Amino acid sequence: MNGLEKLLETWNNGVLRGARAKLSKEINVSEVTVSRWAKGELKPGREAIKKMSKLLGVSVEELENAFGFENKNDHNTVEGRIELEYIPVRGISSATEEKFILEETETYLPFRKTGPNQFAIKITGNCMVDPDDPRNSIYDGDYVIVDPDAETRNGDVIVARLDGEYSTVKRLYKHQNEVRLIPDNPACEPIIRTAATFIVGKVIDVYRPVRSKKERKI
């Protein structure tokens, strides 16, 4: 039992069963996110830590210790031989449909940042799955690492903001006065926009956590 589970068990009248679901409802975070916090796959953001601190009746410092923020620097680094940084996840974007990017950071991914403003977005949809190049594809449920400061060229995967409040993940191709946002999946439709399309940032990497599975029959 890890540090978070011990706190949840105490908070839930000594019973761990159902505590994760109860916590997710109380702080308005998905059960999957809480489960991944407990497994150490994700780190909660500052606002989530504050909410849990108040709800569980423990200090922020105690919660940070439970989540492994041993030598914190604005929730970004952990002390060790190799400096491990936690990159903020700023919502969800879609490879298939236009979806809003949530600005509030609620969790973090363990990822070694190479730029000060990099962040992650969780992908929904399969329009960036190339049937001819599966190893270079982005799948539903993956996290992409976005660098808003990186230079973009034709053929790069980018996050584009559309109509001021929606976003999509596609390959960028500029042609004179228009921008073509092309999916890797030929079954999906491209998006053609004017050259004024706002590019949020360049996708520089993909983070794909390894998930547990049921035992395979042998």
Beta strands, then each sheet from edge to edge (+ up, - down):
strand 1: 43-44
strand 2: 77-78
strand 3: 84-94
strand 4: 107-110
strand 5: 119-124
strand 6: 143-147
strand 7: 157-162
strand 8: 166-175
strand 9: 178-182
strand 10: 191-194
strand 11: 198-207
sheet 1: 1+ 4- 3+ 2-
sheet 2: 1+ 4- 3+ 5+ 6- 11+ 7- 8+ 9- 10+
end
